């Protein structure tokens, strides 16, 4: 599994803890992200980096800056070990 798939899944699952099933519905609206809610899986249909940015922004549109912080917190251990140029700016 790619690091970006892990990031996307963690973000969605962490948002689900906060907002419930709406997290999956909102993730399904993100262009370039294919959701299988029953399996709890995601797939990219576009550039991974860009899709992660759009996913976080989707949550931010609904719930503001607090949602961005939830996303950052969910993946902080992953992005800490990634090269800085690979980390989406919204997660820095």
N, C-alpha and C positions, 0 to 999 in steps of 0.2 A: 504494500500500500504506500502510495506517495505521501510525503510529509504534508502536502497541501490537502489531501483527502482527510488525513488525521486532523488537521487544523479545522477544516470545515465541519467534520463530525463533532468535534469537541465544542465548537462554538454553538452549534445547533442544540446539542444536548444540554449545555450549560444554560442556554436561553430557555430551553424547555423547563428546567428547574424553576425558572423565574416566572415565565408567562404561560407555561403549560403547552398544550397541543398547538397553540397559535404559532409557536416557534417553527414548527414544521411547515405550516401553511405559508408563513412569510418566506421561509427558505425556498419554497416551491415557486415563488414569484421572481426569484433572482435569475436573470438571464444568464444562460450558460451553466446552470446547475440543475441536474436531474436528481430528483428525490424519490426514494423508495421508502416511504414511511413505515410500512409493515416490517421491513427488514432493518430499518434504521440506517440505511445506506445512502450515500451520495455519490454521484459521478459528475465529472466535468465534461462539458460540451464546448468549452471555450478555454482560453488561457487561464490556468489555475490562479495565477497571481491576481489577475483582474477580477475573477469570480469571487475570490476571498474579499477583496475590497468592496465589491457590490453587496455581498452577503452582510458584512458589518454595517454598511450604509443603510441597508434595508431595515435592520433592527433600529438603527439610529433614527431613521425617519419616524418610526412609530413611538419610540420611548426615549429618545434623546441621548444625551451624553452618557447617562448611566448604562445604557446598553452597550456602548462602545467599551466602557470599563469592564463590564462583565465578559465581553469577548476577549479583551486583552488578558484578563486574569485567567481565563480558561486555557489559554495557550502559552502563557508566559514561560513555562519550562521548555516548551518546544522552540519558541523563537529565540530564546537565550542561546541555544546551541547552533542556530542557523547563521550562515554568513549574512551580515547586515544588509547587503544588496538584494538578498532573496526575501527579506521580510517585508510584507506589504506595509506601506507607510502608516496606514491607519492602525496597525498593531504595534507600532513602535512606542 
